[in-house]
Amino acid sequence: MIDIRQLRYFQAVAEELHFGRAAARLAIAQPALSRQVQQLEEALGTPLLRRTQRRVELLPAGALLLERSRSIQHELERAVSDTRRTGAGELGRLVLGFIHSSTYGLLPSIIRRFRQQHPGIELELLELPITAQHAALVRGTIDLGLLRVQSAPPELEVLPVMPDPFLLALSTRHRLASRTRVHLKSVAGDPFVMFTRDEAPLLHAGVQAMCAQAGFTPQVAQHATQIHTVVGLVGAELGVAVVPATARNLRPRNVRFVQLADKAEPVHVALAWRRGQETPAILAFRRVTQDVVASLR
């Protein structure tokens, strides 16, 4: 068997074609260098160099080994560098699940900064609802999820990163559209565009709880799953809606967003990953996310 050190010693002699200069380059004694090259030749079963009193020449086998040795040294250096960069979160691959509403403002900012700071990490994106992200994280189909906080499997770690308070979405022709702040009970008699219970259980439950706290049950005129759909239907004057503040980033025509005077818990945007598997790439994405959220605030 031969080792990397022997190849490095041989490479120095083959490039210098002089044992004395090669020994000085390697900072070892010349006799020790000669022994290492001889042992390498014995291990390979063929001479690599022609030695005379005046010069050292490469034999064909030596020329081939020099070429391969350079390639091996280069690959070893790359392996060491890539291993260190992967451990530092500078290299690798990250599969990210995300909810649709994050594309309105937060996700593009995160991706832009993440790719600037970590160009060596390949980022694959999959749009998935919250419950589907939970299942994909447990299975290992995705590494990280950008979602909203709701009850999750015990295998997962969930870190809230940004509160997303509720606003009242009104048509610009609505009687309260000129207000900056209203109580939810002001629209108790209006038809509501409501998130569906099955497809958006977190938002559905949040809006229902707010209406109950305000003392009424919403009169649902239309159900919808996605925030952009709910806002579009409000703009079409099908009703009013309570939506996360993220919806403002849509900048829809014919819709006015009004602050609610009612006290209500916001929904939170969060990152989730499988417990105990927070890789350097996940840590890097988490740091970037927190930096972006801080800048948005």
SEDRENDO-184698 format. One record per residue (C-alpha): residue in three letters; x, y, z. Coordinates in steps of 0.5 Angstrom, whole numbers. Layout:
<sites>
<site ALA,<X,Y,Z>> ...
</sites>
This chain:
<sites>
<site MET,<0,0,0>> <site ILE,<2,7,-1>> <site ASP,<0,13,3>> <site ILE,<-1,21,1>> <site ARG,<5,23,4>> <site GLN,<9,18,0>> <site LEU,<6,21,-6>> <site ARG,<7,28,-4>> <site TYR,<15,27,-3>> <site PHE,<15,23,-10>> <site GLN,<11,29,-13>> <site ALA,<17,34,-10>> <site VAL,<22,30,-13>> <site ALA,<19,29,-20>> <site GLU,<18,37,-20>> <site GLU,<24,39,-18>> <site LEU,<28,33,-21>> <site HIS,<33,34,-16>> <site PHE,<33,31,-9>> <site GLY,<37,36,-5>> <site ARG,<32,42,-8>> <site ALA,<26,37,-6>> <site ALA,<28,36,1>> <site ALA,<29,43,2>> <site ARG,<22,44,-1>> <site LEU,<19,39,4>> <site ALA,<23,41,10>> <site ILE,<26,34,11>> <site ALA,<33,31,11>> <site GLN,<35,28,4>> <site PRO,<37,21,6>> <site ALA,<30,21,9>> <site LEU,<27,23,2>> <site SER,<31,18,-2>> <site ARG,<28,12,3>> <site GLN,<21,14,2>> <site VAL,<22,15,-6>> <site GLN,<25,8,-6>> <site GLN,<20,5,-1>> <site LEU,<14,8,-6>> <site GLU,<18,4,-12>> <site GLU,<18,-2,-8>> <site ALA,<11,-2,-7>> <site LEU,<9,-1,-14>> <site GLY,<14,-6,-16>> <site THR,<17,-1,-22>> <site PRO,<22,4,-22>> <site LEU,<20,11,-23>> <site LEU,<26,15,-23>> <site ARG,<33,14,-27>> <site ARG,<38,17,-22>> <site THR,<45,19,-24>> <site GLN,<51,23,-21>> <site ARG,<49,29,-25>> <site ARG,<41,29,-26>> <site VAL,<35,25,-24>> <site GLU,<30,24,-30>> <site LEU,<23,21,-30>> <site LEU,<21,14,-33>> <site PRO,<15,13,-36>> <site ALA,<12,10,-30>> <site GLY,<14,16,-26>> <site ALA,<11,21,-31>> <site LEU,<4,17,-31>> <site LEU,<5,17,-23>> <site LEU,<6,25,-23>> <site GLU,<0,26,-27>> <site ARG,<-4,22,-23>> <site SER,<-1,24,-16>> <site ARG,<-3,32,-18>> <site SER,<-10,30,-19>> <site ILE,<-10,26,-13>> <site GLN,<-7,32,-9>> <site HIS,<-12,37,-12>> <site GLU,<-18,32,-10>> <site LEU,<-16,31,-3>> <site GLU,<-15,39,-2>> <site ARG,<-22,40,-5>> <site ALA,<-25,34,-1>> <site VAL,<-22,38,6>> <site SER,<-24,45,3>> <site ASP,<-31,42,2>> <site THR,<-32,38,8>> <site ARG,<-30,45,12>> <site ARG,<-35,49,8>> <site THR,<-40,44,9>> <site GLY,<-39,44,17>> <site ALA,<-39,51,17>> <site GLY,<-46,52,13>> <site GLU,<-43,54,7>> <site LEU,<-44,48,2>> <site GLY,<-49,43,1>> <site ARG,<-56,42,-1>> <site LEU,<-63,45,3>> <site VAL,<-70,43,1>> <site LEU,<-74,48,4>> <site GLY,<-82,47,4>> <site PHE,<-86,54,4>> <site ILE,<-93,56,5>> <site HIS,<-96,60,-1>> <site SER,<-97,67,3>> <site SER,<-89,67,5>> <site THR,<-88,69,-3>> <site TYR,<-92,76,-2>> <site GLY,<-86,79,1>> <site LEU,<-82,75,6>> <site LEU,<-79,69,2>> <site PRO,<-76,73,-4>> <site SER,<-72,77,1>> <site ILE,<-70,71,5>> <site ILE,<-68,67,-2>> <site ARG,<-64,73,-4>> <site ARG,<-60,74,2>> <site PHE,<-59,67,3>> <site ARG,<-56,66,-4>> <site GLN,<-52,72,-3>> <site GLN,<-49,70,3>> <site HIS,<-49,62,2>> <site PRO,<-48,61,-6>> <site GLY,<-45,54,-5>> <site ILE,<-51,51,-2>> <site GLU,<-56,49,-7>> <site LEU,<-63,51,-5>> <site GLU,<-69,47,-7>> <site LEU,<-76,50,-6>> <site LEU,<-83,46,-5>> <site GLU,<-89,50,-4>> <site LEU,<-93,46,1>> <site PRO,<-99,47,6>> <site ILE,<-97,47,13>> <site THR,<-100,40,15>> <site ALA,<-96,37,9>> <site GLN,<-90,40,11>> <site HIS,<-90,37,18>> <site ALA,<-91,30,14>> <site ALA,<-85,32,9>> <site LEU,<-81,34,15>> <site VAL,<-82,27,19>> <site ARG,<-81,23,13>> <site GLY,<-75,27,11>> <site THR,<-77,29,4>> <site ILE,<-76,37,6>> <site ASP,<-70,39,11>> <site LEU,<-74,45,13>> <site GLY,<-81,49,13>> <site LEU,<-83,56,13>> <site LEU,<-90,56,15>> <site ARG,<-95,58,21>> <site VAL,<-95,56,28>> <site GLN,<-100,51,29>> <site SER,<-100,44,33>> <site ALA,<-94,40,30>> <site PRO,<-92,32,31>> <site PRO,<-87,31,37>> <site GLU,<-81,30,32>> <site LEU,<-81,37,30>> <site GLU,<-78,43,33>> <site VAL,<-82,49,31>> <site LEU,<-79,56,32>> <site PRO,<-83,63,31>> <site VAL,<-79,68,27>> <site MET,<-85,73,26>> <site PRO,<-92,75,28>> <site ASP,<-97,77,23>> <site PRO,<-103,80,26>> <site PHE,<-110,80,23>> <site LEU,<-113,86,19>> <site LEU,<-119,87,16>> <site ALA,<-120,87,9>> <site LEU,<-125,92,6>> <site SER,<-127,94,-1>> <site THR,<-125,101,-3>> <site ARG,<-133,102,-3>> <site HIS,<-134,100,4>> <site ARG,<-137,105,8>> <site LEU,<-131,104,13>> <site ALA,<-126,104,8>> <site SER,<-124,111,10>> <site ARG,<-122,109,17>> <site THR,<-116,107,20>> <site ARG,<-118,103,26>> <site VAL,<-125,99,27>> <site HIS,<-128,94,32>> <site LEU,<-129,88,29>> <site LYS,<-136,88,31>> <site SER,<-137,94,26>> <site VAL,<-138,89,21>> <site ALA,<-142,84,25>> <site GLY,<-148,85,20>> <site ASP,<-143,84,13>> <site PRO,<-142,78,9>> <site PHE,<-136,75,10>> <site VAL,<-131,72,6>> <site MET,<-128,66,10>> <site PHE,<-122,61,10>> <site THR,<-124,54,9>> <site ARG,<-124,50,15>> <site ASP,<-120,44,12>> <site GLU,<-115,47,8>> <site ALA,<-113,53,12>> <site PRO,<-115,51,19>> <site LEU,<-111,56,23>> <site LEU,<-113,62,20>> <site HIS,<-121,59,20>> <site ALA,<-120,58,27>> <site GLY,<-117,65,29>> <site VAL,<-122,69,25>> <site GLN,<-128,65,28>> <site ALA,<-125,66,35>> <site MET,<-124,74,34>> <site CYS,<-131,74,31>> <site ALA,<-134,70,38>> <site GLN,<-130,75,42>> <site ALA,<-133,81,39>> <site GLY,<-140,78,40>> <site PHE,<-142,75,33>> <site THR,<-142,69,29>> <site PRO,<-140,71,22>> <site GLN,<-145,71,16>> <site VAL,<-140,67,11>> <site ALA,<-142,69,4>> <site GLN,<-136,65,0>> <site HIS,<-130,61,3>> <site ALA,<-123,61,0>> <site THR,<-117,57,1>> <site GLN,<-111,62,0>> <site ILE,<-110,69,2>> <site HIS,<-110,72,-5>> <site THR,<-116,69,-7>> <site VAL,<-120,72,0>> <site VAL,<-117,79,-2>> <site GLY,<-119,78,-9>> <site LEU,<-126,77,-7>> <site VAL,<-126,82,-2>> <site GLY,<-124,87,-8>> <site ALA,<-130,84,-12>> <site GLU,<-135,86,-6>> <site LEU,<-137,79,-4>> <site GLY,<-136,81,3>> <site VAL,<-131,83,8>> <site ALA,<-125,79,11>> <site VAL,<-120,78,17>> <site VAL,<-113,77,14>> <site PRO,<-106,76,16>> <site ALA,<-102,83,15>> <site THR,<-98,79,10>> <site ALA,<-104,80,5>> <site ARG,<-102,88,5>> <site ASN,<-96,86,1>> <site LEU,<-101,84,-5>> <site ARG,<-102,91,-6>> <site PRO,<-109,89,-9>> <site ARG,<-113,94,-13>> <site ASN,<-120,96,-10>> <site VAL,<-118,93,-3>> <site ARG,<-117,97,4>> <site PHE,<-113,94,10>> <site VAL,<-116,97,16>> <site GLN,<-113,96,23>> <site LEU,<-117,92,28>> <site ALA,<-118,95,35>> <site ASP,<-120,88,38>> <site LYS,<-114,85,42>> <site ALA,<-113,78,38>> <site GLU,<-107,74,38>> <site PRO,<-103,74,31>> <site VAL,<-101,68,27>> <site HIS,<-94,67,27>> <site VAL,<-89,65,21>> <site ALA,<-84,60,23>> <site LEU,<-79,55,21>> <site ALA,<-79,48,23>> <site TRP,<-74,42,22>> <site ARG,<-74,35,25>> <site ARG,<-72,35,32>> <site GLY,<-64,33,33>> <site GLN,<-62,34,26>> <site GLU,<-61,42,25>> <site THR,<-55,42,20>> <site PRO,<-50,47,18>> <site ALA,<-55,49,12>> <site ILE,<-61,49,17>> <site LEU,<-57,54,22>> <site ALA,<-55,58,16>> <site PHE,<-62,59,13>> <site ARG,<-65,61,20>> <site ARG,<-59,66,21>> <site VAL,<-61,69,15>> <site THR,<-69,69,16>> <site GLN,<-68,72,23>> <site ASP,<-64,78,20>> <site VAL,<-69,79,14>> <site VAL,<-74,79,19>> <site ALA,<-70,84,24>> <site SER,<-69,89,18>> <site LEU,<-77,88,16>> <site ARG,<-79,91,23>> 
</sites>
